[in-house]
Amino acid sequence: SFLDTVFSNYAAWLEDLQSMYGYFLTPDGEGIDDGIIYRMRQDFYYMVINASNEDKDWEWLNAINEGEVLCERDRPWVEVEARATLKNLKDPAAGREQRRDLALQGPASLPTLQKLTDDPGLKTALARVKRTQMIHCELLGLDLVIARTGYTGESWGFEILVHPDDMNTLWEGILEAGEEFG
């Protein structure tokens, strides 16, 4: 219900392992920022926003959650039904829950990811991820959330949520696996 209050699209429409694009709006309906919401399960979502606006967005989300600002000027009684537990997964205090977003876009993105595993079932599962869907899996021994989303407009592309300590391993693995694809 928190996301349905702060986002221009309805998170309630999402099923597990689906995502959607939308906007955060001021009480007057003006855009604050855009982002993507990823539903892992009914009570757990990731939200990816523009890094250049993260401080502003984080403050606004917390202010809405705490009831410190209006959600809608024309309907001042609208508020969050129940407070959400918000975690900034860029904050080192989040420990192993920390995540960063690494984008891999373009026609070679799928075969590159598939080269990171010898498991034929996982290769097939990666190929079956439809646009706006995601998969929680392990590649190179790393715990990853891989979503078929991105801002580039490519037919194939992924955003990979990875722990910051694992980013270099993942990046090096992607470069090596993707070398033959240019």
QUITACOR-V246127 format. One record per backbone hydrogen bond with DSSP energy under -0.5 kcal/mol. NH is the residue of the N-H (numbers start at 1). CO is the residue of the C=O. If there is no record, write none. Layout:
BEGIN
<<NH;CO> <NH;CO>>
END
This chain:
BEGIN
<<5;1> <5;2> <6;2> <7;3> <8;23> <11;9> <13;10> <14;11> <17;39> <18;15> <18;39> <19;132> <20;37> <22;35> <24;33> <25;6> <26;30> <29;26> <32;24> <33;24> <35;22> <36;48> <37;20> <38;46> <39;18> <40;38> <40;44> <41;44> <44;41> <46;38> <48;36> <49;47> <50;34> <53;50> <54;51> <57;53> <58;54> <59;55> <60;56> <61;57> <62;58> <63;59> <64;60> <65;61> <66;62> <67;64> <68;63> <69;63> <71;78> <73;27> <76;73> <78;75> <86;84> <89;87> <91;88> <94;91> <95;92> <97;94> <98;95> <99;89> <100;162> <102;100> <102;160> <104;158> <106;156> <109;106> <112;108> <113;109> <114;110> <115;111> <116;113> <117;114> <120;118> <123;119> <124;120> <125;121> <126;122> <127;123> <128;124> <129;126> <130;128> <132;148> <133;130> <134;17> <135;146> <137;135> <137;144> <139;142> <140;116> <142;139> <144;137> <144;142> <145;161> <146;135> <146;144> <147;145> <147;159> <148;133> <149;147> <158;104> <159;147> <160;102> <161;145> <161;159> <162;100> <162;160> <166;163> <167;164> <170;166> <171;167> <172;168> <173;169> <174;170> <175;171> <176;172> <177;173> <178;174> <179;175> <179;176> <181;178> <182;179>>
END
